Amino acid sequence: MSQSTPATTTLNGGGADRPSVDEALRAALDAGPRPPRPGAVAASLTFCRRALLKVRHDPQQLFDAIAFPVMVTLVFTFLFGGAIAGSTHDYVQFLLPGIVVLTVVMISMSTGVALNTDISKGVNDRFRSMSIWRPSVLVGELLSDTVRYLMASTVAVLLGLALGFRPHGGFVGVVAALALIQVFAFSLAWVWTALGLVVHQPQTIMTLSGLGVFPLLFCSNIFVSTRSMPGWLQAVVNVNPVTRTVTAVRGLMSGSVTATQIGTAFLAYAVLIVVFGSLTVRLYNKER
């Protein structure tokens, strides 16, 4: 019996004189110059587009951005308005800027869950193997969330206008306030992404996020003025980044904002990004 020769994998099942698959792939790769490595901005925008496409194919992800601001605005206005301010009309003038901030804070918690889900499915392992700026995956996800934040903020403002809210800062003041809220949401979301990299179950992330977010919201000036609080509590509330944001947003919408209010708000955002952004990137670069 004659000894058979090993079979050679060829393209199109052809003879031995045709190139192998490996040779054909190598020739295709060498056919032209490779595209340059994408920069940090380009890579971040690409991952932002990826996240927005997921929302496009699953519009239910926008449900909380529409339903939640409607629910909390109506509940807190009519539940507390008469008891605190004497009328719902007077209370909504004070409450609405805080409700917009509250809405965005609550929605931002889902950022950590989305990141944790991608990691648990192994998607991020493929991203880490690519020749890109690694934090672009995180930055792109956070940038895409600004669409939901902006939608929720706009819904709350429009509902407030229907309930009698009148921003004396005018259209420019409202737009500036909404822009400030997006910066705040971007900085706060780094806290939830860091949590999403530490915890291994999405359900646990939501539980821990909820436990952490309620002190931020209720130890603030969203519902009542800090002037009604004891001195020691005022000191605690005034260092809360939510308080800094609500104060600046109220000032912008009322047309009475000061440079100090804007400056302290951005200082709080810078601290959040430096501390939790650095922690998130460090955790993300570690092998899991």
Stockholm file with secondary structure:
# STOCKHOLM 1.0

chainA/1-288         MSQSTPATTTLNGGGADRPSVDEALRAALDAGPRPPRPGAVAASLTFCRRALLKVRHDPQQLFDAIAFPVMVTLVFTFLFGGAIAGSTHDYVQFLLPGIVVLTVVMISMSTGVALNTDISKGVNDRFRSMSIWRPSVLVGELLSDTVRYLMASTVAVLLGLALGFRPHGGFVGVVAALALIQVFAFSLAWVWTALGLVVHQPQTIMTLSGLGVFPLLFCSNIFVSTRSMPGWLQAVVNVNPVTRTVTAVRGLMSGSVTATQIGTAFLAYAVLIVVFGSLTVRLYNKER
#=GR chainA/1-288 SS CCCCCCCCCCGGGCCTTSCCHHHHHHHHHTTSCCCCCCCHHHHHHHHHHHHHHHHHHCGGGGHHHHHHHHHHHHHHHHHHHHHHHSSHHHHHHHHHHHHHHHHHHHHHTHHHHHHHHHHHTTHHHHHHTSSSCTTHHHHHHHHHHHHHHHHHHHHHHHHHHHHTCCCTTHHHHHHHHHHHHHHHHHHHHHHHHHHHHHCSCHHHHHHHHHHHHHHHHHSSSSSSCGGGSCHHHHHHHHTCHHHHHHHHHHHHHHTCCCHHHHHHHHHHHHHHIIIIIHHHHHHHHSCC
#=GC SS_cons         CCCCCCCCCCGGGCCTTSCCHHHHHHHHHTTSCCCCCCCHHHHHHHHHHHHHHHHHHCGGGGHHHHHHHHHHHHHHHHHHHHHHHSSHHHHHHHHHHHHHHHHHHHHHTHHHHHHHHHHHTTHHHHHHTSSSCTTHHHHHHHHHHHHHHHHHHHHHHHHHHHHTCCCTTHHHHHHHHHHHHHHHHHHHHHHHHHHHHHCSCHHHHHHHHHHHHHHHHHSSSSSSCGGGSCHHHHHHHHTCHHHHHHHHHHHHHHTCCCHHHHHHHHHHHHHHIIIIIHHHHHHHHSCC
//
